[in-house]
Amino acid sequence: MKSEKEKMLNGENYNAYDEILVKERASVRRAVREFNDISEDEQEKREKKIREIFGKAGKNVYVESHFKCDYGYNISVGDNFYANFDCVFLDVCSIEIGDNCFVAPGVHIYTATHPLDAAERTSGIESAKPVKIGDNVWLGGRTVVNPGVTIGNNVVVASGSVVVKDIPDNVLAAGCPAKIVKKI
């Protein structure tokens, strides 16, 4: 029989109130609070701490405060990654971000999703779908990336967009829901 964590990581329905998962979320929240309290003047210390939180981090990773996530170990970022102030990554399953990516202030990336049926939803059952973001991507301020979305390489997503469907390579996407505006 699979554990609730195994179900979560596989994108299956799982109980979010499972004791192990609750402990893991509490642990990473402590680590994230410590990270957010480290002064900008102590970049080496900040980078070391974010590497402890993230599952994988390439070279030149910079994350501004205040950053929040669910587990941390499901986040993978490539080389030359920058996340501006107030980003939230709900990493119930994998969030993969490529090289040379910029995440503007207030960007939210969600992998968690919930049943539409109210009785199921209030029972604590949820599931997740991975998010994949290619190389050379810029997510504009207050962009929301929903569960299960793949964003291609060399993409710019305009500020305030809500990405609900996959976005191909080499485009500018904007709006709610985000639509391709033009090729770049």
Secondary structure as the mmCIF struct_conf table of DSSP 4:
data_model
#
loop_
_struct_conf.conf_type_id
_struct_conf.id
_struct_conf.beg_label_comp_id
_struct_conf.beg_label_asym_id
_struct_conf.beg_label_seq_id
_struct_conf.end_label_comp_id
_struct_conf.end_label_asym_id
_struct_conf.end_label_seq_id
HELX_RH_AL_P HELX_RH_AL_P1 GLU A 4 LEU A 9
TURN_TY1_P TURN_TY1_P1 ASN A 10 GLY A 11
STRN STRN1 TYR A 14 ASN A 15
TURN_TY1_P TURN_TY1_P2 ALA A 16 TYR A 17
HELX_RH_AL_P HELX_RH_AL_P2 GLU A 19 ASP A 37
BEND BEND1 ILE A 38 ILE A 38
TURN_TY1_P TURN_TY1_P3 GLU A 40 ASP A 41
HELX_RH_AL_P HELX_RH_AL_P3 GLN A 43 ILE A 53
BEND BEND2 PHE A 54 GLY A 55
STRN STRN2 LYS A 56 ALA A 57
BEND BEND3 LYS A 59 ASN A 60
STRN STRN3 VAL A 61 VAL A 63
HELX_LH_PP_P HELX_LH_PP_P1 GLU A 64 GLU A 64
BEND BEND4 SER A 65 HIS A 66
STRN STRN4 LYS A 68 CYS A 69
BEND BEND5 ASP A 70 ASP A 70
BEND BEND6 GLY A 72 GLY A 72
TURN_TY1_P TURN_TY1_P4 TYR A 73 ASN A 74
STRN STRN5 ILE A 75 VAL A 77
BEND BEND7 ASP A 79 ASN A 80
STRN STRN6 PHE A 81 ALA A 83
TURN_TY1_P TURN_TY1_P5 PHE A 85 ASP A 86
STRN STRN7 VAL A 88 LEU A 90
BEND BEND8 VAL A 92 CYS A 93
STRN STRN8 ILE A 95 ILE A 97
BEND BEND9 ASP A 99 ASN A 100
STRN STRN9 PHE A 102 VAL A 103
TURN_TY1_P TURN_TY1_P6 PRO A 105 GLY A 106
STRN STRN10 HIS A 108 TYR A 110
STRN STRN11 ALA A 112 THR A 113
BEND BEND10 LEU A 116 ASP A 117
HELX_RH_AL_P HELX_RH_AL_P4 ALA A 118 THR A 122
TURN_TY1_P TURN_TY1_P7 SER A 123 GLY A 124
STRN STRN12 ILE A 125 ALA A 128
STRN STRN13 VAL A 131 ILE A 133
BEND BEND11 ASP A 135 ASN A 136
STRN STRN14 TRP A 138 LEU A 139
TURN_TY1_P TURN_TY1_P8 GLY A 141 ARG A 142
STRN STRN15 VAL A 144 VAL A 145
TURN_TY1_P TURN_TY1_P9 PRO A 147 GLY A 148
STRN STRN16 THR A 150 ILE A 151
TURN_TY1_P TURN_TY1_P10 ASN A 153 ASN A 154
STRN STRN17 VAL A 156 VAL A 157
TURN_TY1_P TURN_TY1_P11 SER A 159 GLY A 160
STRN STRN18 VAL A 162 VAL A 163
BEND BEND12 LYS A 165 LYS A 165
STRN STRN19 ILE A 167 ILE A 167
BEND BEND13 ASP A 169 ASN A 170
STRN STRN20 VAL A 171 ALA A 174
TURN_TY1_P TURN_TY1_P12 GLY A 175 ALA A 178
STRN STRN21 LYS A 179 LYS A 183
#
